Amino acid sequence: MSKTTVITARLEPELLAKLDALASEIDRSRAWVVAKAVQRYVEEELEYRAFIQAGIDSADRGELVSQEDMEAWFEARHRQAAAAE
């Protein structure tokens, strides 16, 4: 069995009731649901932060799109969509 650590968290009564209802619905423990929620949050947050850092790194390398190029791209897409109607 893998080693785990116990943590505590304070939840509003309404959220705790929802947590318990979900755990009951999926036939899992409250701890299991909380661990999965924390795992999902951490993975998504790390992915989001890596995405932001990639954008910052790209900008630092000068890999930017000018306002004029962006407006031209948008206008071309807008014209293309209007022509398809």
Helices and strands as residue ranges (DSSP letters): H 13-25, H 30-60, H 67-84
